[in-house]
Protein backbone atom coordinates (compact mmCIF):
# COMPACT_ATOMS: atom_id res chain seq x y z
CA UNK A 1 0.00 0.00 0.00
CA UNK A 2 2.81 2.42 0.82
CA UNK A 3 4.44 1.71 -2.54
CA UNK A 4 1.18 2.51 -4.33
CA UNK A 5 0.92 5.91 -2.60
CA UNK A 6 4.53 6.74 -3.38
CA UNK A 7 3.99 6.01 -7.07
CA UNK A 8 0.75 7.95 -7.46
CA UNK A 9 1.64 10.94 -5.32
CA UNK A 10 4.11 12.59 -7.78
CA UNK A 11 1.59 12.19 -10.58
CA UNK A 12 -1.13 13.87 -8.50
CA UNK A 13 1.20 16.68 -7.42
CA UNK A 14 2.13 17.34 -11.04
CA UNK A 15 -1.52 17.67 -12.08
CA UNK A 16 -2.34 19.91 -9.13
CA UNK A 17 0.86 21.95 -9.57
CA UNK A 18 0.40 23.45 -13.03
CA UNK A 19 -2.05 23.85 -15.87
CA UNK A 20 -1.51 24.18 -19.59
CA UNK A 21 -3.14 26.97 -21.58
CA UNK A 22 -3.23 27.45 -25.33
CA UNK A 23 -2.11 30.98 -26.08
CA UNK A 24 -3.14 32.43 -29.45
CA UNK A 25 -1.33 35.63 -30.44
CA UNK A 26 -2.77 37.64 -33.36
CA UNK A 27 -0.30 40.19 -34.73
CA UNK A 28 -1.08 43.60 -36.22
CA UNK A 29 -0.48 44.13 -39.94
CA UNK A 30 2.91 45.84 -39.61
CA UNK A 31 5.56 45.80 -42.35
CA UNK A 32 8.98 44.36 -41.65
CA UNK A 33 10.72 41.34 -40.21
CA UNK A 34 9.11 38.81 -37.86
CA UNK A 35 8.69 39.91 -34.26
CA UNK A 36 10.75 38.37 -31.52
CA UNK A 37 8.62 38.03 -28.44
CA UNK A 38 9.01 36.80 -24.88
CA UNK A 39 6.16 35.75 -22.60
CA UNK A 40 7.29 36.09 -18.99
CA UNK A 41 5.81 35.61 -15.55
CA UNK A 42 6.19 38.88 -13.63
CA UNK A 43 5.81 39.02 -9.84
CA UNK A 44 4.01 41.68 -7.79
CA UNK A 45 7.21 43.75 -7.50
CA UNK A 46 7.53 43.93 -11.29
CA UNK A 47 10.48 41.52 -11.46
CA UNK A 48 10.91 38.71 -13.96
CA UNK A 49 10.19 35.40 -12.28
CA UNK A 50 10.13 32.93 -15.16
CA UNK A 51 10.34 32.80 -18.96
CA UNK A 52 7.27 30.93 -20.22
CA UNK A 53 7.92 31.11 -23.98
CA UNK A 54 10.21 32.78 -26.51
CA UNK A 55 9.05 33.39 -30.09
CA UNK A 56 12.21 33.62 -32.17
CA UNK A 57 14.98 31.06 -31.93
CA UNK A 58 18.05 32.97 -33.21
CA UNK A 59 19.91 33.96 -30.03
CA UNK A 60 21.73 36.84 -31.74
CA UNK A 61 18.47 38.86 -31.60
CA UNK A 62 17.74 38.25 -27.90
CA UNK A 63 19.54 41.46 -26.82
CA UNK A 64 16.84 43.37 -28.78
CA UNK A 65 14.31 42.18 -26.19
CA UNK A 66 16.09 44.49 -23.81
CA UNK A 67 14.45 44.18 -20.37
CA UNK A 68 14.05 40.42 -20.56
CA UNK A 69 17.60 39.96 -21.85
CA UNK A 70 18.99 42.14 -19.04
CA UNK A 71 17.03 40.14 -16.42
CA UNK A 72 17.98 36.78 -17.91
CA UNK A 73 21.67 37.66 -18.14
CA UNK A 74 21.76 37.24 -14.36
CA UNK A 75 20.05 33.81 -14.45
CA UNK A 76 20.97 32.25 -17.86
CA UNK A 77 18.12 29.72 -17.94
CA UNK A 78 17.96 26.92 -20.50
CA UNK A 79 15.12 28.07 -22.78
CA UNK A 80 15.64 25.64 -25.67
CA UNK A 81 12.48 23.67 -24.81
CA UNK A 82 10.30 26.81 -24.82
CA UNK A 83 11.28 28.51 -28.07
CA UNK A 84 9.54 28.75 -31.42
CA UNK A 85 9.53 30.75 -34.62
CA UNK A 86 9.18 34.54 -34.70
CA UNK A 87 5.81 35.90 -35.88
CA UNK A 88 5.37 38.19 -38.90
CA UNK A 89 2.91 41.05 -39.28
CA UNK A 90 -0.69 39.87 -39.71
CA UNK A 91 0.16 36.29 -38.72
CA UNK A 92 -0.89 34.39 -35.66
CA UNK A 93 0.90 31.99 -33.40
CA UNK A 94 -0.50 29.33 -31.10
CA UNK A 95 1.68 28.04 -28.28
CA UNK A 96 1.05 26.13 -25.09
CA UNK A 97 2.09 27.73 -21.82
CA UNK A 98 2.51 25.81 -18.58
CA UNK A 99 1.49 27.95 -15.64
CA UNK A 100 2.03 27.12 -11.99
CA UNK A 101 -1.41 27.00 -10.34
CA UNK A 102 -0.06 28.59 -7.14
CA UNK A 103 0.59 31.83 -9.11
CA UNK A 104 -2.99 32.08 -10.41
CA UNK A 105 -5.20 34.77 -8.84
CA UNK A 106 -2.26 36.17 -6.90
CA UNK A 107 -0.20 39.29 -7.62
CA UNK A 108 1.35 38.02 -10.90
CA UNK A 109 1.17 39.12 -14.54
CA UNK A 110 2.02 37.71 -17.92
CA UNK A 111 4.20 40.14 -19.86
CA UNK A 112 4.45 40.00 -23.65
CA UNK A 113 7.62 41.86 -24.65
CA UNK A 114 8.27 42.37 -28.39
CA UNK A 115 10.91 43.65 -30.78
CA UNK A 116 11.23 43.85 -34.57
CA UNK A 117 14.50 44.47 -36.39
CA UNK A 118 14.94 48.20 -37.20
CA UNK A 119 11.61 49.03 -35.55
CA UNK A 120 10.29 50.06 -32.15
CA UNK A 121 10.78 47.86 -29.06
CA UNK A 122 7.80 47.29 -26.71
CA UNK A 123 8.73 46.24 -23.17
CA UNK A 124 5.02 45.90 -22.34
CA UNK A 125 3.33 45.16 -25.66
CA UNK A 126 0.76 43.46 -23.44
CA UNK A 127 0.49 42.70 -19.73
CA UNK A 128 -2.27 40.44 -18.48
CA UNK A 129 -3.06 39.89 -14.79
CA UNK A 130 -2.65 36.18 -14.07
CA UNK A 131 -6.27 35.63 -13.02
CA UNK A 132 -8.88 33.14 -14.17
CA UNK A 133 -10.97 36.09 -15.39
CA UNK A 134 -8.16 37.61 -17.48
CA UNK A 135 -7.20 34.22 -18.94
CA UNK A 136 -10.75 33.79 -20.24
CA UNK A 137 -10.90 37.24 -21.89
CA UNK A 138 -9.50 38.69 -25.11
CA UNK A 139 -6.63 41.08 -24.33
CA UNK A 140 -5.55 43.88 -26.70
CA UNK A 141 -1.86 44.58 -27.34
CA UNK A 142 -0.28 48.02 -27.64
CA UNK A 143 2.51 47.34 -30.16
CA UNK A 144 2.90 44.49 -32.64
CA UNK A 145 0.29 42.35 -30.89
CA UNK A 146 -3.30 42.95 -31.97
CA UNK A 147 -4.74 40.63 -29.30
CA UNK A 148 -4.14 37.48 -27.26
CA UNK A 149 -6.64 34.79 -26.25
CA UNK A 150 -6.18 31.83 -23.94
CA UNK A 151 -8.01 28.53 -23.66
CA UNK A 152 -7.42 25.53 -21.39
CA UNK A 153 -5.39 22.85 -23.12
trRosetta pair geometry for C-beta under 8 A, 3 or more apart (Angstrom, degrees):
i j d omega theta_ij theta_ji phi_ij phi_ji
1 4 5.6 -51 -153 30 35 115
1 5 6.8 32 152 -15 65 103
2 5 5.8 -54 -152 36 35 110
2 6 6.4 35 152 -20 66 107
3 6 5.7 -55 -147 36 32 112
3 7 6.4 29 156 -18 65 107
4 7 6.0 -60 -150 36 28 108
4 8 6.4 8 161 -4 65 112
5 8 6.2 -65 -139 46 28 98
5 9 5.8 40 163 -39 66 109
6 9 6.1 -43 -137 19 23 117
7 10 7.6 -66 -176 27 28 97
7 11 7.6 14 145 -5 60 115
8 11 5.5 -64 -159 42 48 115
8 12 6.0 46 150 -22 80 107
9 12 5.7 -57 -146 37 32 109
9 13 6.2 31 158 -19 68 106
10 13 5.6 -55 -144 38 33 111
10 14 6.3 36 156 -24 66 104
11 14 5.8 -54 -151 31 29 112
11 15 6.8 24 154 -14 62 104
12 15 5.9 -58 -153 37 33 108
12 16 6.2 20 156 -9 69 112
13 16 5.9 -62 -142 47 30 104
13 17 5.6 39 157 -36 66 115
14 17 5.6 -55 -139 29 25 118
14 18 7.4 -39 -176 32 58 90
16 101 6.7 -96 163 39 52 152
17 100 6.5 -44 164 -139 75 74
17 101 6.2 -177 169 21 21 105
17 102 7.6 -26 -151 -16 60 100
18 98 5.1 37 156 176 137 93
18 99 6.1 163 -158 81 88 34
18 100 5.1 -50 -97 -99 92 42
18 101 5.9 -155 -100 -18 28 81
19 98 7.5 169 85 -151 29 57
19 99 5.8 -23 62 62 78 87
19 101 5.8 84 -13 -74 97 94
19 104 7.8 22 27 -48 124 143
19 152 7.0 -55 172 -134 119 91
19 153 7.9 151 164 37 75 89
20 96 5.3 4 -174 -180 111 109
20 97 7.0 157 -152 79 59 41
20 98 5.4 -31 -95 -96 75 68
20 99 7.7 148 -101 16 25 74
20 152 7.5 89 86 -169 64 59
20 153 3.9 -57 113 50 104 129
21 96 7.1 157 77 -155 36 61
21 97 5.2 -19 61 60 90 93
21 99 6.2 11 3 2 115 120
21 135 6.4 -86 -129 -163 153 123
21 150 4.7 -5 173 -165 124 112
21 151 6.8 149 -163 70 75 29
21 152 6.2 -56 -110 -107 68 37
21 153 6.0 -162 -107 -17 12 96
22 94 6.0 -6 -173 -170 102 101
22 95 7.6 156 -155 83 55 33
22 96 5.8 -37 -97 -98 56 72
22 150 6.7 148 77 -157 56 54
22 151 4.8 -12 54 60 107 85
22 152 7.6 24 11 95 86 13
22 153 5.0 127 -38 -80 81 91
23 39 7.1 50 140 -108 168 167
23 53 7.4 -168 55 21 145 156
23 94 7.0 157 79 -153 48 51
23 95 5.2 -20 60 65 101 82
23 96 7.2 159 12 -104 84 19
23 97 5.2 47 -22 -11 128 113
23 148 6.5 -11 -171 -168 89 107
23 149 7.8 161 -153 83 44 42
23 150 5.6 -16 -100 -101 65 79
24 92 6.1 7 -176 178 89 119
24 93 7.4 168 -151 85 47 45
24 94 4.9 -14 -100 -100 76 84
24 148 6.8 158 82 -155 54 55
24 149 4.9 -9 57 59 105 89
24 150 7.7 -172 19 -80 74 30
24 151 7.7 25 -7 5 108 100
25 37 7.4 163 -178 100 169 168
25 55 7.7 -90 49 -49 156 158
25 87 6.5 -125 99 -43 122 177
25 92 6.2 168 85 -156 52 67
25 93 4.8 -3 53 55 104 92
25 94 7.8 -173 19 -77 68 37
25 95 7.7 12 -2 11 108 100
25 112 7.5 157 -116 -138 127 144
25 145 6.0 -72 -163 -128 99 105
25 148 5.3 -14 -103 -104 67 88
26 92 4.7 -22 -101 -101 61 105
26 145 7.4 93 74 -166 52 68
26 146 4.6 -56 108 62 95 113
26 147 5.2 10 50 55 111 75
26 148 7.4 -164 21 -77 72 39
26 149 7.9 34 -9 2 105 96
27 30 7.3 -86 160 20 106 94
27 35 6.6 173 -122 14 132 133
27 87 5.4 176 -48 134 136 115
27 88 7.0 176 72 100 162 34
27 89 5.7 -139 130 -134 125 32
27 90 6.0 -38 86 8 100 14
27 91 5.4 24 30 57 125 60
27 92 6.7 -159 5 -83 79 47
27 93 7.8 57 -32 -3 104 93
27 144 5.7 -22 -148 157 95 85
27 145 6.3 -68 -111 -110 54 42
27 146 6.0 84 147 -5 12 95
28 89 6.5 -39 94 -146 60 85
28 90 7.4 -32 128 -65 28 50
28 141 7.4 -125 -33 77 103 123
28 143 7.9 -138 9 125 131 40
28 144 5.8 -134 30 -162 100 40
28 145 7.1 47 -18 90 88 7
28 146 4.7 140 -70 -64 64 87
29 89 5.3 76 -160 163 32 104
29 90 4.4 43 -106 -72 73 96
30 89 4.0 -139 59 -108 61 126
30 90 7.9 -159 29 -27 49 73
30 116 7.1 -135 113 -37 143 173
30 119 7.4 80 164 -150 139 163
30 144 5.9 -70 7 -124 143 84
31 89 6.2 -59 -68 15 22 166
32 89 6.7 94 46 -29 70 125
32 116 5.2 82 113 160 134 132
32 117 6.9 -170 172 65 111 76
32 118 6.9 -152 -144 72 126 96
32 119 5.4 60 168 -41 176 135
33 86 7.5 0 150 125 88 151
33 88 7.6 -103 164 -112 32 82
33 116 5.6 160 68 -168 85 86
33 117 4.3 26 36 35 147 111
33 118 7.5 101 8 32 116 94
33 119 7.9 -161 40 1 88 117
34 56 7.0 167 115 -93 110 98
34 85 7.3 -57 172 159 160 85
34 86 3.3 116 126 115 122 115
34 87 5.7 142 -163 62 97 18
34 88 4.5 -63 -96 -70 79 67
34 116 7.5 -159 107 -123 22 89
35 55 7.1 32 101 103 81 122
35 56 7.5 -108 120 -53 43 123
35 86 5.8 175 72 -174 37 97
35 87 5.4 -25 51 65 94 79
35 88 7.4 159 3 -97 75 21
35 89 7.8 102 -26 -61 103 61
35 114 5.0 -6 -178 -164 124 111
35 115 6.9 143 -158 71 74 32
35 116 5.0 -53 -99 -75 71 92
35 144 4.7 146 -88 133 152 163
36 54 7.7 -6 -173 -178 87 85
36 55 6.5 176 -152 93 41 73
36 56 3.5 -30 -120 -9 85 166
36 61 5.2 -178 -53 127 157 126
36 62 7.4 -142 170 -92 148 42
36 64 6.3 97 54 80 138 117
36 65 5.8 -113 116 -49 113 113
36 86 5.3 -53 -79 -112 57 112
36 114 7.0 152 81 -152 49 57
36 115 5.2 -17 61 63 98 88
36 116 7.4 167 16 -83 72 41
37 54 7.4 167 88 -158 52 44
37 55 4.2 14 52 47 94 114
37 56 6.8 128 21 -6 54 108
37 65 7.6 140 -127 -104 18 132
37 86 7.5 128 5 -137 82 69
37 87 6.7 -12 3 24 128 111
37 112 6.1 -7 -171 -171 114 86
37 113 6.7 155 -155 79 59 49
37 114 4.6 -14 -101 -100 88 83
37 115 7.8 176 -77 23 48 60
37 125 7.4 -64 -128 35 106 151
37 144 7.7 -132 -78 77 116 128
37 145 7.8 93 -119 -62 143 110
38 51 6.3 -61 -166 -139 109 100
38 53 7.4 170 -154 90 46 53
38 54 5.3 -10 -107 -109 77 74
38 55 7.6 -145 -67 24 35 71
38 65 5.2 106 -9 177 121 152
38 68 4.5 68 69 -107 163 172
38 111 7.8 10 102 103 87 89
38 112 7.6 165 80 -149 46 41
38 113 4.8 -9 55 56 94 102
38 114 8.0 -167 21 -72 62 45
39 51 7.6 102 77 -168 55 60
39 52 4.6 -61 106 69 98 107
39 53 4.4 19 42 51 114 91
39 54 7.8 -141 24 -68 70 35
39 55 7.9 65 -16 -14 94 96
39 95 7.8 -176 10 77 147 143
39 97 6.6 -87 116 -98 146 132
39 110 6.1 -6 -171 -175 93 102
39 111 7.3 161 -152 79 43 49
39 112 5.6 -11 -100 -98 74 71
40 48 5.3 -50 179 -134 141 94
40 49 7.5 137 169 44 91 63
40 50 6.8 164 -159 85 69 45
40 51 5.5 -40 -105 -107 82 52
40 52 6.4 174 -106 8 23 87
40 68 6.1 -166 -47 -111 141 110
40 110 7.3 153 76 -157 41 53
40 111 4.8 -17 60 58 94 99
40 113 6.8 15 5 -1 114 113
41 48 7.6 95 74 -164 56 56
41 49 4.6 -62 103 67 99 105
41 50 4.3 17 38 51 119 91
41 51 7.9 -120 16 -57 79 12
41 52 5.9 100 -32 -42 88 108
41 99 7.6 144 -88 -129 123 85
41 100 8.0 32 -117 24 164 104
41 103 6.5 -22 -158 -176 133 163
41 108 6.0 -13 -170 -172 91 122
41 109 7.7 148 -158 78 46 43
41 110 6.6 -32 -98 -101 53 62
41 111 8.0 177 -88 16 6 84
41 130 7.3 29 -136 -66 88 148
42 46 6.3 -10 178 -148 114 34
42 47 6.9 155 -156 74 71 29
42 48 6.3 -44 -103 -98 70 43
42 49 6.5 159 -117 4 16 94
42 108 6.6 147 76 -163 53 66
42 109 4.5 -20 61 63 109 92
42 110 7.3 167 14 -100 90 11
42 111 4.8 65 -28 -21 127 117
42 127 7.3 -37 34 -138 145 111
43 46 7.3 -50 74 17 66 17
43 47 5.3 -9 43 58 106 83
43 49 4.8 102 -40 -52 97 122
43 107 7.1 46 180 106 61 90
43 108 6.0 -38 -114 -106 42 79
44 106 7.6 -88 -51 141 113 88
44 107 3.2 27 -86 126 117 126
44 108 6.9 -66 -49 -69 70 47
47 71 7.4 154 -168 -133 71 129
48 51 7.5 14 -178 -60 118 71
48 67 7.8 160 -49 141 122 91
48 68 6.6 122 -99 -124 148 63
48 71 4.0 91 23 156 142 156
48 72 7.3 -72 120 -55 159 71
48 111 8.0 -87 -102 41 80 137
49 108 7.4 -57 21 -130 148 112
51 54 6.5 4 175 -48 124 98
51 68 7.2 88 -100 -163 107 116
51 72 6.8 28 -49 -93 131 124
51 77 6.1 -176 26 65 120 143
51 79 5.6 -33 101 -107 144 121
51 82 6.7 151 122 92 96 142
52 82 6.8 -147 153 -174 31 143
52 97 4.9 22 168 -143 126 109
52 98 7.4 -170 -148 51 92 59
52 99 7.2 0 -122 -82 134 77
52 110 7.2 -32 16 -135 151 101
53 82 5.1 -123 -108 172 52 100
53 83 7.6 150 -167 -93 61 32
53 84 7.1 -7 -174 11 105 106
53 95 5.2 101 -149 140 160 155
53 97 5.9 -93 -25 -95 122 91
54 57 7.5 117 111 -88 107 51
54 62 7.9 -13 -156 -108 139 101
54 79 5.5 53 -1 159 135 136
54 82 6.2 92 13 113 82 84
54 83 4.5 -23 73 -108 102 80
54 84 7.4 160 88 25 56 62
55 83 7.7 161 -91 -159 19 60
55 84 5.5 -27 -116 72 64 89
55 85 6.7 -8 -164 92 79 38
55 86 5.6 104 144 -116 86 40
55 87 5.6 -13 165 -14 143 98
55 93 6.1 50 -118 151 139 175
55 95 7.5 -125 -75 -43 100 143
56 61 6.0 -80 161 82 134 131
56 62 7.9 169 107 -76 116 66
56 83 7.4 -76 75 -162 38 100
56 84 7.9 21 -8 82 27 50
56 85 7.2 29 -84 175 36 28
56 86 4.0 44 -88 -76 86 92
57 83 4.7 110 -102 147 84 126
57 84 6.9 -106 -52 127 103 6
57 85 6.8 -38 -8 -90 105 40
57 86 7.9 -122 5 -31 64 77
58 61 5.3 61 91 7 97 106
59 62 5.3 -23 -160 -10 55 121
60 63 7.9 -41 172 14 41 99
61 64 5.2 -34 -178 19 72 122
61 65 7.7 64 135 -13 78 91
61 115 7.4 -177 167 94 101 121
61 117 7.2 -73 -127 -72 122 96
62 65 5.9 -55 -162 34 50 103
62 68 7.9 -102 -171 99 85 105
62 69 5.2 136 147 -100 85 113
62 72 8.0 -75 172 69 126 141
63 66 7.1 30 170 -96 55 57
63 69 5.1 139 -115 -179 40 168
64 69 7.7 104 42 -26 29 145
64 115 4.1 174 137 134 103 155
64 117 7.3 -63 -118 -87 166 58
64 121 6.6 -154 172 -99 77 119
65 68 4.7 -20 134 48 107 118
65 69 5.4 128 80 -31 73 100
65 113 5.5 102 -162 120 101 116
65 114 7.6 -41 -111 -130 97 12
65 115 5.1 -140 -77 2 63 126
65 121 7.6 174 -111 -149 38 111
66 69 5.9 -63 -140 37 20 109
66 70 6.2 18 163 -19 62 108
66 115 7.6 117 -13 -71 78 139
66 121 6.1 55 -1 167 113 155
66 123 7.0 -59 63 -89 100 98
67 70 5.8 -54 -147 35 29 111
67 71 6.4 24 155 -14 64 108
67 113 6.3 -134 56 -130 106 151
67 123 4.9 67 -4 -136 137 111
68 71 5.8 -61 -149 40 30 108
68 72 5.9 20 158 -13 68 113
68 113 5.3 177 -29 66 121 155
69 72 5.9 -60 -139 43 27 106
69 73 6.3 44 156 -38 62 99
70 73 5.9 -42 -152 13 27 117
71 74 6.5 -60 -175 26 37 108
71 75 7.3 2 145 6 68 113
72 75 5.5 -73 -148 51 48 98
72 76 6.7 100 162 -77 78 33
72 77 6.5 -84 -147 18 100 91
73 76 7.1 22 -153 -60 27 78
78 81 7.3 48 128 5 94 95
79 82 5.4 -76 -167 57 74 95
79 83 5.8 85 134 -48 94 103
80 83 6.2 -53 -144 13 30 117
84 93 7.1 141 107 -164 137 128
84 95 6.1 -153 6 -97 152 118
85 93 7.6 -161 75 -115 86 123
87 91 5.2 -151 -171 85 83 115
87 92 7.4 -3 -154 -155 128 11
87 93 4.6 -93 -89 -33 130 124
88 91 4.7 74 62 -1 76 127
89 144 7.3 -102 -97 -155 74 97
96 153 5.4 52 -134 -88 112 158
99 103 6.5 -111 177 63 90 118
99 104 6.8 89 135 -63 120 99
99 130 7.2 -176 -163 -152 136 119
100 103 4.7 78 80 -1 96 108
100 104 7.8 -158 99 -20 55 82
101 104 5.5 -40 -158 10 48 120
102 106 7.5 13 149 -18 57 142
103 106 5.7 -102 -164 40 40 120
103 108 4.6 -1 -180 8 101 163
103 130 5.7 -22 135 128 97 152
104 108 7.8 -63 -80 51 23 124
104 130 5.9 -115 -113 147 48 97
104 131 7.0 111 -172 -122 71 30
104 132 6.5 59 178 -52 117 78
105 130 7.5 -103 -31 113 29 74
105 131 5.2 76 -94 -126 62 73
105 132 6.2 -8 -61 -9 108 89
106 130 7.2 -12 52 84 70 111
108 129 7.7 111 86 -165 50 57
108 130 4.1 -18 93 31 97 136
109 127 5.0 9 170 -175 135 99
109 128 6.3 150 -163 73 79 40
109 129 5.6 -53 -104 -104 80 39
109 130 5.9 -155 -101 -19 20 88
110 127 7.0 164 80 -154 50 51
110 128 4.6 -8 53 57 101 97
110 130 5.8 112 -29 -76 85 90
111 124 6.2 -72 -148 -115 100 73
111 126 7.6 158 -156 89 41 55
111 127 5.2 -11 -104 -104 69 86
112 124 7.8 79 63 -160 61 41
112 125 4.9 -75 106 70 94 101
112 126 4.1 15 43 55 121 94
112 127 7.3 -151 22 -70 72 41
112 128 7.8 46 -13 -5 103 98
112 141 6.8 -72 87 -112 138 108
112 145 5.9 33 123 -34 145 158
112 148 6.7 179 -46 -47 156 150
113 122 6.8 -173 -154 99 50 67
113 123 5.6 -17 -128 -154 103 38
113 124 7.1 -26 -94 -75 73 31
113 125 6.4 146 -123 5 21 97
114 121 7.5 -177 97 -156 52 51
114 122 4.9 10 57 55 88 105
114 125 4.3 32 12 -39 113 150
114 143 5.5 -177 63 93 125 136
114 144 4.8 -130 139 36 154 120
114 145 6.6 175 -30 -28 151 96
115 119 7.7 155 -175 75 55 86
115 121 4.6 -3 -106 -117 94 85
115 122 7.3 -166 -71 27 53 64
116 119 3.9 0 82 50 105 127
116 120 7.5 27 43 54 96 51
116 144 6.3 132 -36 -79 121 144
120 143 6.9 -141 102 -145 113 113
122 125 3.9 83 114 -72 133 82
122 142 6.6 171 -155 86 135 90
122 143 3.4 -95 -56 -50 161 160
122 144 6.7 -162 16 4 138 86
124 127 5.1 -27 -157 -32 106 109
124 142 7.1 23 111 43 76 132
125 141 5.0 -4 157 -161 89 109
125 142 5.9 -164 -161 53 43 76
125 143 3.9 -81 -122 33 93 116
125 144 6.1 -38 -137 37 141 76
125 145 4.9 105 148 11 119 113
126 139 5.9 108 -168 130 126 116
126 140 7.4 -169 -112 106 112 33
126 141 4.3 -70 -57 -108 113 74
126 142 6.6 161 -72 6 61 81
126 143 8.0 -121 -30 25 74 88
126 145 5.2 -62 -23 76 124 149
126 148 6.0 146 126 1 166 128
128 134 5.0 153 178 160 94 127
128 135 7.5 106 150 -75 132 58
128 139 5.0 -66 -93 -92 114 170
128 148 7.0 -102 -45 79 141 132
129 134 4.7 162 66 -33 81 158
130 134 7.0 -95 -99 66 10 131
130 135 7.4 34 -153 -51 49 109
131 134 4.6 89 54 10 87 101
131 135 6.8 -159 87 -5 44 88
132 135 5.8 -59 -144 41 30 110
132 136 6.5 20 158 -14 64 111
133 136 6.2 -70 -154 38 26 103
133 137 6.6 18 154 -19 64 115
134 137 5.8 -63 -146 34 34 110
134 139 6.9 36 -173 -69 88 125
135 150 4.6 -59 -168 74 76 147
136 150 7.1 -75 -77 74 30 98
138 147 5.3 6 179 180 98 133
138 148 7.5 158 -159 76 55 41
138 149 5.2 -25 -106 -86 74 94
139 147 6.2 151 79 -158 43 76
139 148 5.0 -18 62 58 99 91
139 149 7.6 170 20 -76 73 45
140 146 7.3 -57 -143 162 70 45
140 147 5.2 -39 -101 -98 50 86
141 144 6.9 -53 138 72 148 41
141 145 2.7 154 -73 88 163 94
141 146 6.0 29 34 27 111 7
141 147 6.3 -143 -4 -78 85 29
141 148 6.8 89 -52 -19 97 94
142 145 7.6 20 27 59 42 92
145 148 6.3 -10 -179 -42 132 96
